[in-house]
Amino acid sequence: MPDSAFKEIRHLALFSQMADDTFSALMRGAYVQNFPAQIELITEGDPSDFLHVVLSGSVDLFSSWNGRETSLATVRPISTFILAATIKDAPYLMSARTLEKSRIALIPSQDVRAVFDIDGSFARAIVTELAQCYRSVIKAQKELKLRTSLERLANYLLRQQRRTGGTAAFSLDYEKRRLASVLGMTPENLSRAFKGLEPFGLQIEGTRVTITDQAEFERFAKPNPLIDDASA
């Protein structure tokens, strides 16, 4: 693995407090690989052989059942997936594919588990990371079960607005078919939801969104940090 990748991984909260010798041991069997877009990296149900770290590009976590498929999350640099399967030595519950050209570090799962047993700082960081993942799942469940399709879309747009600097006009980070999947909607329902938000101050042209009345849009969406704050 190149030295630059070591430094990028070392700065992640998951690895930053590890002892130098255990970090070196963990990285001994790791390697970095470049993948083109739309390459399946892991398949749900397969053994969790590696902990993956996205160094550049982006990765779609998705699942399929009975002829249907849904997107569950997007992983962007610099972050790991799927940690829980690695620690439990359990099959992957999700599949993953690159959304664009991506550079991925692969760390053998057996090395992660071995270092977990001997490095207390690493073990505590893993518990913290898994706790954050659990909280994210609860928030996603609350959004799906407590909000209508219009409310889910409105709050997604507010979150995307914040991620892109808070300006009134911004671009969607997903193409619309994938956004519908992320929000638990069909593409047809998403189109109707966009139209349904127009009276509350939304304009959309292609993937370009403009919120023309911020106060009215937020009044309708009712954003809640216990659902919408990814850092909490």
C-alpha positions in Angstrom: 0.0 0.0 0.0 1.4 3.5 -0.9 2.4 5.7 2.0 -0.2 8.3 1.1 -3.0 5.7 1.6 -1.6 4.8 5.0 -1.8 8.5 6.0 -5.4 8.9 4.8 -6.5 5.8 6.7 -4.6 6.7 9.8 -6.5 10.0 10.0 -9.9 8.3 10.2 -11.3 8.3 13.7 -11.5 4.5 13.6 -7.7 4.2 13.3 -6.4 7.5 14.7 -5.9 6.4 18.3 -4.3 3.0 17.6 -0.8 2.2 18.7 1.7 2.5 15.9 2.7 -1.1 16.0 -0.8 -2.5 15.9 -1.7 -0.1 13.0 1.3 -1.3 11.1 0.3 -4.9 11.8 -3.2 -4.1 10.6 -2.0 -2.6 7.4 0.5 -5.3 6.6 -2.0 -7.4 4.6 -3.9 -4.4 3.2 -3.8 -3.2 -0.4 -5.3 -0.4 -2.5 -7.2 -1.1 -5.8 -8.7 1.2 -8.4 -12.2 0.3 -9.7 -14.1 1.7 -12.6 -17.8 2.8 -12.2 -20.5 0.2 -11.7 -18.3 -2.6 -10.4 -19.8 -4.8 -7.7 -17.3 -4.9 -4.8 -19.2 -7.2 -2.5 -22.4 -9.3 -2.7 -24.9 -9.7 0.1 -24.7 -13.2 1.6 -21.0 -13.6 0.9 -18.4 -13.9 3.7 -17.0 -10.6 5.0 -13.4 -11.1 3.9 -12.3 -7.5 3.9 -13.1 -4.2 5.6 -13.3 -1.6 2.8 -12.1 2.0 3.0 -13.3 4.4 0.3 -10.3 6.7 -0.5 -11.8 8.4 -3.6 -15.0 8.1 -5.6 -18.2 6.8 -4.1 -19.9 3.5 -3.4 -23.6 2.5 -3.4 -24.8 0.1 -0.7 -27.8 -1.7 -2.0 -29.9 -4.9 -1.5 -32.1 -7.1 -3.7 -35.0 -9.4 -3.0 -37.6 -11.1 -5.1 -36.7 -9.1 -8.2 -36.6 -5.8 -6.4 -33.6 -3.7 -5.5 -33.2 -0.7 -3.2 -30.3 1.7 -2.4 -29.6 1.9 1.3 -26.7 4.4 1.6 -23.9 6.1 -0.3 -20.3 5.9 1.1 -18.0 8.7 0.3 -14.3 9.4 1.1 -12.8 8.8 3.5 -14.9 6.2 5.3 -15.3 2.5 5.8 -17.9 -0.2 5.0 -19.2 -2.7 6.2 -17.7 -2.8 9.7 -20.3 -4.9 11.5 -20.0 -7.9 9.2 -16.2 -7.7 9.6 -16.3 -7.7 13.4 -19.0 -10.4 13.7 -17.3 -12.6 11.0 -20.8 -12.7 9.4 -22.1 -12.6 5.9 -22.6 -9.2 4.3 -26.2 -7.9 4.6 -25.8 -5.5 1.7 -24.1 -5.5 -1.6 -21.8 -2.6 -2.8 -20.9 -1.2 -6.2 -18.9 1.8 -7.3 -20.9 4.8 -8.6 -17.9 6.3 -10.3 -14.2 5.5 -10.6 -13.1 4.8 -7.1 -10.0 4.0 -5.1 -10.6 1.4 -2.3 -8.4 0.1 0.4 -9.1 -3.5 1.4 -8.1 -4.6 4.9 -8.4 -8.4 5.7 -11.2 -8.9 8.2 -9.3 -11.5 10.2 -6.6 -8.9 10.8 -9.2 -6.4 12.0 -10.6 -8.9 14.5 -7.1 -9.9 15.7 -6.1 -6.2 16.3 -9.5 -5.6 18.0 -8.5 -8.2 20.6 -5.2 -6.5 21.5 -5.6 -2.7 21.0 -8.1 -1.1 23.5 -8.1 2.2 21.7 -9.0 0.5 18.4 -11.7 -1.5 20.1 -13.3 1.6 21.7 -13.2 3.3 18.3 -15.0 0.4 16.7 -17.7 0.4 19.4 -18.2 4.2 18.8 -18.4 3.7 15.0 -20.9 0.8 15.4 -23.0 2.9 17.8 -23.1 5.7 15.2 -24.2 3.3 12.5 -26.9 1.9 14.8 -28.2 5.5 15.4 -28.2 6.1 11.7 -30.4 3.1 11.1 -32.8 4.2 13.8 -33.0 7.7 12.2 -33.6 6.1 8.8 -36.4 3.9 10.2 -38.0 6.9 11.9 -37.9 8.8 8.6 -39.6 6.0 6.7 -42.2 5.3 9.3 -43.1 8.7 10.5 -42.9 10.9 7.4 -44.9 11.0 4.2 -43.2 10.8 0.9 -43.4 14.6 0.5 -41.9 15.1 3.9 -39.1 12.7 3.2 -38.2 14.4 0.0 -38.4 17.9 1.6 -36.1 17.0 4.4 -33.7 15.2 2.0 -33.5 18.5 0.0 -32.9 20.5 3.2 -30.0 18.2 4.1 -28.6 18.4 0.6 -28.9 22.2 0.7 -26.8 22.2 3.9 -24.2 19.8 2.5 -23.7 22.1 -0.6 -23.2 25.3 1.4 -26.8 26.5 2.2 -27.5 28.5 -0.9 -31.1 28.6 -2.3 -30.0 26.8 -5.5 -28.1 23.6 -5.5 -27.9 20.2 -7.4 -29.1 16.8 -6.4 -26.3 14.4 -5.5 -28.2 11.4 -7.0 -29.9 10.8 -10.4 -33.6 10.8 -9.8 -34.2 7.0 -10.1 -31.6 6.3 -7.5 -33.0 9.1 -5.2 -36.4 7.5 -5.4 -34.9 4.2 -4.2 -33.0 5.9 -1.4 -36.2 7.6 -0.2 -38.3 4.4 -0.4 -40.3 5.7 -3.4 -41.0 4.7 -7.0 -39.7 7.1 -9.7 -43.3 8.0 -10.5 -44.0 8.9 -6.8 -40.9 11.0 -6.7 -42.0 13.0 -9.7 -45.4 13.6 -8.0 -43.6 14.5 -4.8 -41.5 17.2 -6.5 -44.7 18.7 -8.0 -46.4 18.4 -4.6 -43.6 20.6 -3.0 -44.0 23.4 -5.5 -46.6 25.3 -3.5 -44.2 25.3 -0.5 -41.4 27.1 -2.4 -39.7 24.5 -4.6 -38.5 24.8 -8.2 -36.7 22.0 -10.0 -35.2 21.8 -13.5 -33.4 18.6 -14.2 -31.2 18.0 -11.2 -31.0 21.7 -10.3 -33.2 22.6 -7.3 -34.1 26.1 -6.0 -35.9 26.8 -2.8 -37.7 30.0 -3.4 -39.3 30.4 0.0 -37.0 29.0 2.7 -39.2 29.7 5.7 -42.3 28.2 4.1 -40.4 25.1 2.9 -38.9 24.5 6.3 -42.4 25.1 7.9 -43.7 22.2 5.8 -40.7 19.9 6.2 -40.4 20.3 10.0 -36.7 19.2 10.1 -35.8 17.4 13.3 -32.2 16.9 14.5 -33.2 13.5 16.0 -33.8 12.3 12.4 -31.9 14.7 10.2 -28.6 15.4 12.0 -26.2 12.7 10.8 -23.5 13.7 13.3 -25.6 13.2 16.5 
